[in-house]
Amino acid sequence: MSAHVPETSTSSLKGWLGVAAITASLFVFLTTELMPVGLLTPLSESLDISVGVAGLMVTAQGVAAGLGVPFIVAWTRRVDRRPLLTTLLAVLTLGNLVTAVAPNYPLILGTRLLMGFASGVFWAIGVSMAMRIVPERHANRAAAVVMSGISVATVVGIPLGTVIEARTDWRTTFGIWAGLSVLVLVAVASLVPSMPSRNAVSVREVFGLPVRNAQLRTVLFVVVFFVLGHFGAYTFVRPYLEDTADASSGFITTVLIIFGVGGAVGNFVAGHTVNKNLRGTFVTGLVGLLVALLLLRFVGNGELGAVVALVLWGLSFGVVQLSQINMTLASAPDTFEAAMSLNTMAYNTCIALGALFGGLLVDHVGVTSVLWFGMALAAASLLLRLAGGRAAKTRADAPEDGLAPTVGQRRKAGRGKARKT
């Protein structure tokens, strides 16, 4: 039984160009979703709202992306994935335009909700699309390339949005992102081949997966705690640095770029280690994240301490992010798209809840409290993953890291069996 998502017939070059277009799609979706992180202060001042309330822009999009995606993915299970992705990008374009010209905050929040539905569906189908349009031996590499869009978004997208806002205003920033979304839509329509839906699963079957699949159930709980902790703290990085380190907008832009560079390196490293030791890679990343938050809390009041903490945080996030995608694939290889819709539901809902809880803590306790919140939830994710690994080792048929083999491990096992015969 192969964990690989079936590929479509396409040349190797065009396949990789398609992967690039899907990666660009992730870039514009993620930067749009997280852009308010770098713009919280000017947004709150311009709209005459608190920083915590401004953070609801992240919450609104995350709620829609999380709660809607299993239904939409199931309802579109027979729709060709290329026109579906272009439709999602059209929604993103329109949403960014409305945000740029919206006269009031309620309209912005409503628009972010609609954009969230499109974002959630992309997260559920994007990785599997990339894996289908390259040769089978490159499936994991294609997945890693797409996920590198996360690092590019944090290295370039979010800091670039901060720079544009500093030179113009936040409305211009969202207007420019509408233009980028159009360019990516054209690239997808031109470079991604027709891609009939695979692994069609109904709504009932989607929600039945974690009931029947204990490994997937554990992965989803691990993801919930990790994402709550990470985004509960990360959403308020700018206010934290402004409050504790008296950071300028230029310094904040720099450390956001540093965070993204660390994420890119972490993504690259994890791409080479997840097939060797998936559980160890994930655990190492979570430990690094915990240490980074501790450093930011106790030495982040100076520029050097903040830089060191953000480097480690970004590196650890890149490792954990790619690991959790592989954990989902390994736990449900034959229903990956459906499993990813559940992963997306958990992930994006927890982005929303993390931003919401973080905003409440910032407004009522103080900005420092979000770091303790992040550490507590990351520690819970770590303990659950370790406990899940130990429980799996008690079963005689369980693999060493407590999950089903990844793509590379299954492929090696298949070659071994072939040699024996």
C-alpha positions as CSV (number, residue, x, y, z in Angstrom):
1,M,0.0,0.0,0.0
2,S,1.6,3.2,-1.2
3,A,1.5,6.4,0.7
4,H,2.1,8.4,-2.5
5,V,-0.7,10.5,-3.9
6,P,-1.3,9.3,-7.5
7,E,0.3,11.5,-10.0
8,T,-1.1,12.8,-13.3
9,S,0.5,12.5,-16.7
10,T,2.8,15.5,-17.2
11,S,6.4,16.2,-18.2
12,S,8.9,16.5,-15.4
13,L,9.7,20.2,-16.3
14,K,6.0,21.2,-16.5
15,G,5.4,19.3,-13.3
16,W,8.0,21.3,-11.4
17,L,6.7,24.6,-12.9
18,G,3.2,23.5,-11.6
19,V,4.8,22.9,-8.2
20,A,6.2,26.4,-8.3
21,A,2.8,27.9,-9.1
22,I,1.2,26.0,-6.2
23,T,4.1,27.2,-3.9
24,A,3.3,30.8,-5.1
25,S,-0.3,30.1,-4.2
26,L,0.7,29.1,-0.7
27,F,2.7,32.3,-0.5
28,V,-0.2,34.6,-1.3
29,F,-2.7,32.7,0.9
30,L,-0.4,32.6,3.9
31,T,0.8,36.2,3.7
32,T,-2.8,37.4,3.3
33,E,-3.8,35.4,6.4
34,L,-0.9,36.5,8.6
35,M,-0.3,40.0,7.2
36,P,-2.1,41.6,10.2
37,V,0.7,40.2,12.4
38,G,3.1,42.8,11.1
39,L,0.4,45.6,10.9
40,L,-1.4,45.3,14.2
41,T,-0.3,48.7,15.5
42,P,-1.1,50.8,12.5
43,L,-4.4,48.8,11.9
44,S,-5.5,49.4,15.4
45,E,-4.7,53.1,15.3
46,S,-6.3,53.7,11.9
47,L,-9.5,51.8,12.7
48,D,-9.6,53.1,16.3
49,I,-9.6,49.7,17.9
50,S,-7.4,47.9,20.4
51,V,-4.5,45.7,19.4
52,G,-6.3,42.6,20.7
53,V,-9.4,43.4,18.6
54,A,-7.2,44.0,15.5
55,G,-5.9,40.5,16.0
56,L,-9.4,39.2,15.3
57,M,-8.5,39.7,11.6
58,V,-6.3,36.6,12.0
59,T,-9.0,34.9,14.1
60,A,-11.8,35.5,11.6
61,Q,-9.9,34.0,8.6
62,G,-8.6,31.1,10.7
63,V,-12.1,30.2,12.0
64,A,-13.5,30.0,8.4
65,A,-10.5,28.1,7.1
66,G,-10.8,25.6,9.9
67,L,-14.5,25.0,10.3
68,G,-15.5,25.1,6.6
69,V,-12.8,23.1,4.9
70,P,-13.9,19.4,5.6
71,F,-17.3,20.2,4.2
72,I,-16.1,22.2,1.1
73,V,-13.4,19.6,0.3
74,A,-16.1,16.8,0.5
75,W,-18.6,18.7,-1.5
76,T,-16.0,19.4,-4.3
77,R,-14.6,15.9,-4.2
78,R,-15.4,15.3,-7.8
79,V,-14.2,18.8,-9.1
80,D,-11.1,19.1,-11.1
81,R,-8.4,20.6,-8.8
82,R,-7.0,23.2,-11.3
83,P,-10.3,25.2,-11.8
84,L,-11.0,24.8,-8.1
85,L,-7.6,26.4,-7.2
86,T,-8.1,29.2,-9.7
87,T,-11.5,29.9,-8.1
88,L,-9.9,30.0,-4.6
89,L,-7.4,32.5,-5.9
90,A,-10.1,34.7,-7.4
91,V,-11.8,34.8,-4.0
92,L,-8.5,35.8,-2.4
93,T,-8.0,38.6,-4.9
94,L,-11.5,40.0,-4.4
95,G,-11.0,39.7,-0.6
96,N,-7.8,41.7,-0.6
97,L,-9.4,44.4,-2.8
98,V,-12.3,44.7,-0.4
99,T,-10.0,44.9,2.6
100,A,-8.0,47.6,0.9
101,V,-11.0,49.9,0.5
102,A,-13.4,48.8,3.3
103,P,-14.7,51.8,5.2
104,N,-15.1,50.0,8.5
105,Y,-13.8,47.1,10.6
106,P,-17.0,44.9,10.5
107,L,-16.8,44.7,6.7
108,I,-13.1,43.8,7.0
109,L,-13.9,41.0,9.4
110,G,-16.7,39.7,7.2
111,T,-14.4,39.7,4.2
112,R,-11.7,37.8,6.1
113,L,-14.3,35.1,7.0
114,L,-15.0,34.6,3.3
115,M,-11.4,34.5,2.4
116,G,-10.8,32.0,5.1
117,F,-13.0,29.4,3.4
118,A,-10.8,29.7,0.3
119,S,-7.6,29.5,2.3
120,G,-8.7,26.4,4.1
121,V,-9.5,24.5,0.9
122,F,-6.1,25.4,-0.5
123,W,-4.3,24.0,2.5
124,A,-6.3,20.8,2.2
125,I,-5.6,20.2,-1.6
126,G,-2.3,22.1,-2.3
127,V,0.3,19.6,-1.1
128,S,-1.4,16.6,-2.6
129,M,-1.7,18.5,-5.9
130,A,2.0,19.1,-6.0
131,M,2.8,15.5,-5.1
132,R,0.7,14.3,-8.1
133,I,2.3,16.3,-10.9
134,V,5.9,15.2,-10.4
135,P,7.6,11.8,-10.8
136,E,6.8,9.5,-7.9
137,R,10.4,9.5,-6.6
138,H,10.2,13.3,-6.1
139,A,6.9,13.3,-4.2
140,N,8.4,14.2,-0.8
141,R,10.6,16.8,-2.4
142,A,7.6,18.5,-4.1
143,A,5.8,18.6,-0.7
144,A,8.8,20.2,0.9
145,V,9.0,22.8,-1.9
146,V,5.4,23.7,-1.5
147,M,5.8,24.0,2.3
148,S,8.9,26.2,1.7
149,G,6.3,28.8,0.7
150,I,5.7,29.2,4.4
151,S,9.3,30.3,4.9
152,V,9.2,32.5,1.8
153,A,6.1,34.2,3.2
154,T,7.7,34.8,6.6
155,V,11.1,35.8,5.1
156,V,9.7,38.1,2.3
157,G,5.9,38.4,2.4
158,I,5.1,39.6,5.9
159,P,8.2,41.8,6.3
160,L,7.6,43.3,2.8
161,G,4.1,44.1,3.9
162,T,5.5,45.9,6.9
163,V,7.9,47.9,4.7
164,I,5.1,48.8,2.3
165,E,2.9,49.9,5.1
166,A,5.7,52.1,6.6
167,R,6.2,53.8,3.2
168,T,2.5,54.1,2.3
169,D,-0.3,52.6,4.5
170,W,-1.9,49.3,5.3
171,R,-4.6,49.7,2.7
172,T,-2.0,50.0,-0.1
173,T,-0.4,46.8,1.3
174,F,-3.6,44.8,0.8
175,G,-4.2,46.3,-2.6
176,I,-0.7,45.2,-3.8
177,W,-1.4,41.7,-2.5
178,A,-4.6,41.7,-4.6
179,G,-2.4,42.3,-7.6
180,L,0.0,39.5,-6.6
181,S,-3.0,37.1,-6.2
182,V,-4.0,37.8,-9.8
183,L,-0.5,37.0,-11.1
184,V,-0.5,33.7,-9.2
185,L,-4.0,32.9,-10.5
186,V,-2.7,33.3,-14.1
187,A,0.4,31.1,-13.3
188,V,-1.8,28.3,-11.9
189,A,-4.2,28.4,-14.9
190,S,-1.2,28.2,-17.3
191,L,1.2,25.8,-15.5
192,V,-0.9,23.4,-13.5
193,P,-2.3,20.5,-15.5
194,S,-5.9,19.3,-15.4
195,M,-6.2,17.3,-12.2
196,P,-9.4,15.2,-11.6
197,S,-10.1,14.7,-8.0
198,R,-8.7,11.6,-6.3
199,N,-9.6,9.8,-3.0
200,A,-13.2,11.2,-3.1
201,V,-14.5,11.0,0.4
202,S,-17.9,12.1,1.7
203,V,-18.4,14.4,4.7
204,R,-19.4,11.5,6.9
205,E,-16.3,9.6,5.9
206,V,-14.0,12.6,6.5
207,F,-15.2,13.0,10.0
208,G,-15.1,9.3,10.6
209,L,-11.4,9.1,9.8
210,P,-10.1,10.0,13.3
211,V,-12.6,7.7,14.9
212,R,-11.3,4.7,13.0
213,N,-7.6,5.8,12.8
214,A,-6.0,6.2,16.2
215,Q,-2.7,7.4,14.7
216,L,-4.4,10.3,12.8
217,R,-6.4,11.2,16.0
218,T,-3.2,11.5,18.0
219,V,-1.6,13.6,15.2
220,L,-4.6,16.0,15.2
221,F,-4.4,16.6,19.0
222,V,-0.6,17.2,18.7
223,V,-1.3,19.8,16.0
224,V,-4.0,21.5,18.0
225,F,-1.7,22.1,21.0
226,F,1.3,23.1,18.9
227,V,-0.6,25.6,16.7
228,L,-2.5,27.2,19.7
229,G,0.8,27.8,21.4
230,H,2.8,29.0,18.4
231,F,0.3,31.4,17.0
232,G,-1.0,32.6,20.4
233,A,2.5,34.0,20.9
234,Y,3.6,34.8,17.3
235,T,0.6,36.9,16.5
236,F,1.7,39.4,19.1
237,V,5.5,39.5,18.4
238,R,5.4,43.1,17.2
239,P,3.5,44.5,20.3
240,Y,5.8,42.4,22.6
241,L,9.0,43.7,21.1
242,E,7.7,47.3,21.1
243,D,6.7,47.0,24.7
244,T,9.7,45.1,26.1
245,A,12.6,46.0,23.8
246,D,11.3,49.5,22.6
247,A,11.8,48.1,19.1
248,S,11.5,50.3,16.1
249,S,9.5,49.3,13.0
250,G,12.8,48.7,11.2
251,F,14.1,46.3,13.8
252,I,10.8,44.5,13.9
253,T,10.9,44.0,10.1
254,T,14.5,42.7,10.5
255,V,13.6,40.1,13.1
256,L,10.6,39.0,11.1
257,I,12.9,38.4,8.2
258,I,15.3,36.5,10.6
259,F,12.4,34.4,11.8
260,G,11.6,33.5,8.2
261,V,15.1,32.7,7.3
262,G,15.2,30.4,10.3
263,G,12.0,28.8,9.1
264,A,13.5,28.2,5.6
265,V,16.6,26.5,7.2
266,G,14.4,24.4,9.5
267,N,12.2,23.3,6.5
268,F,15.3,22.3,4.6
269,V,16.8,20.3,7.5
270,A,13.5,18.6,8.2
271,G,13.2,17.6,4.5
272,H,16.3,15.4,5.0
273,T,15.4,14.0,8.4
274,V,11.7,13.2,8.5
275,N,12.1,10.0,6.5
276,K,14.9,8.9,8.9
277,N,13.3,9.7,12.2
278,L,9.9,11.5,12.0
279,R,9.1,11.5,15.7
280,G,12.6,12.6,16.6
281,T,12.5,15.4,14.1
282,F,9.2,16.7,15.4
283,V,10.2,16.4,19.1
284,T,13.5,18.2,18.4
285,G,11.6,21.1,16.7
286,L,9.2,21.4,19.6
287,V,12.0,21.5,22.2
288,G,13.7,24.2,20.2
289,L,10.4,26.2,20.1
290,L,10.1,26.0,23.9
291,V,13.7,27.1,24.4
292,A,13.2,30.0,21.9
293,L,10.2,31.3,23.8
294,L,12.1,31.1,27.1
295,L,15.0,33.1,25.6
296,L,12.6,35.7,24.2
297,R,11.0,36.1,27.6
298,F,14.2,36.4,29.6
299,V,16.8,37.9,27.2
300,G,14.5,39.3,24.5
301,N,14.4,42.8,26.0
302,G,17.7,43.5,24.2
303,E,18.2,43.4,20.4
304,L,20.8,40.6,20.5
305,G,18.6,38.4,22.7
306,A,15.6,39.0,20.5
307,V,17.5,38.1,17.4
308,V,18.8,34.9,18.9
309,A,15.4,33.9,20.1
310,L,13.7,34.6,16.8
311,V,16.4,32.7,14.9
312,L,15.8,29.6,17.0
313,W,12.0,30.1,17.0
314,G,11.9,30.3,13.2
315,L,14.3,27.3,12.8
316,S,12.2,25.2,15.1
317,F,8.9,26.2,13.5
318,G,10.2,25.2,10.1
319,V,11.1,21.7,11.5
320,V,7.8,21.2,13.3
321,Q,5.7,22.5,10.3
322,L,7.1,20.1,7.8
323,S,7.1,17.2,10.3
324,Q,3.4,17.6,11.1
325,I,2.5,17.4,7.4
326,N,4.5,14.2,7.1
327,M,2.9,12.9,10.3
328,T,-0.5,13.4,8.7
329,L,0.5,11.7,5.5
330,A,2.0,8.8,7.4
331,S,-1.1,8.2,9.5
332,A,-3.5,8.3,6.5
333,P,-1.6,7.6,3.3
334,D,-4.6,6.4,1.2
335,T,-7.0,9.3,2.2
336,F,-4.4,12.0,2.4
337,E,-6.5,14.8,1.0
338,A,-9.4,14.1,3.4
339,A,-6.9,13.8,6.3
340,M,-5.4,17.1,5.3
341,S,-8.8,18.7,5.4
342,L,-9.1,17.6,9.1
343,N,-5.5,18.8,9.7
344,T,-6.4,22.1,8.1
345,M,-9.5,22.4,10.2
346,A,-7.5,21.8,13.4
347,Y,-4.6,24.0,12.2
348,N,-6.6,27.0,11.1
349,T,-9.1,26.9,13.9
350,C,-6.2,26.9,16.3
351,I,-4.6,29.9,14.5
352,A,-7.9,31.7,15.1
353,L,-8.2,30.5,18.7
354,G,-4.5,31.2,19.4
355,A,-4.9,34.8,18.1
356,L,-8.2,35.2,20.1
357,F,-6.8,33.8,23.4
358,G,-3.6,35.8,22.9
359,G,-5.6,39.0,22.3
360,L,-7.6,38.5,25.5
361,L,-4.4,37.9,27.4
362,V,-2.7,41.0,25.9
363,D,-5.7,43.2,26.6
364,H,-6.4,41.9,30.2
365,V,-3.1,40.5,31.5
366,G,-0.2,42.0,29.5
367,V,1.7,41.3,26.4
368,T,4.3,39.1,28.2
369,S,1.6,36.6,29.1
370,V,1.3,35.3,25.5
371,L,4.8,33.8,25.8
372,W,3.8,31.8,28.8
373,F,0.7,30.7,27.0
374,G,2.8,29.6,24.0
375,M,5.2,27.6,26.2
376,A,2.4,25.8,28.1
377,L,0.7,24.7,24.9
378,A,3.9,23.7,23.1
379,A,4.9,21.6,26.2
380,A,1.4,19.9,26.0
381,S,2.0,19.0,22.4
382,L,5.5,17.7,23.2
383,L,4.2,15.5,26.0
384,L,1.3,14.1,23.9
385,R,3.7,13.3,21.1
386,L,6.1,11.5,23.4
387,A,3.3,9.6,25.1
388,G,1.9,8.6,21.8
389,G,5.3,7.3,20.7
390,R,5.7,5.2,23.8
391,A,2.2,3.8,23.5
392,A,2.8,2.8,19.9
393,K,6.0,1.0,20.8
394,T,4.1,-1.4,23.1
395,R,2.3,-2.8,20.0
396,A,4.4,-5.4,18.2
397,D,3.4,-4.3,14.8
398,A,4.1,-0.6,15.3
399,P,7.0,1.2,13.5
400,E,9.7,2.7,15.7
401,D,8.5,6.2,15.7
402,G,4.9,5.3,16.3
403,L,3.5,6.3,12.9
404,A,2.9,4.5,9.7
405,P,5.9,4.6,7.4
406,T,6.4,7.8,5.4
407,V,6.6,7.8,1.6
408,G,10.3,7.2,1.5
409,Q,10.2,4.4,4.1
410,R,7.4,2.6,2.3
411,R,9.3,2.8,-1.0
412,K,12.5,1.4,0.6
413,A,10.5,-1.4,2.1
414,G,9.0,-2.2,-1.2
415,R,12.4,-2.4,-2.9
416,G,13.6,-4.6,-0.1
417,K,10.8,-7.1,-0.6
418,A,11.4,-7.1,-4.4
419,R,15.1,-8.0,-3.8
420,K,14.1,-10.9,-1.5
421,T,11.8,-12.3,-4.1
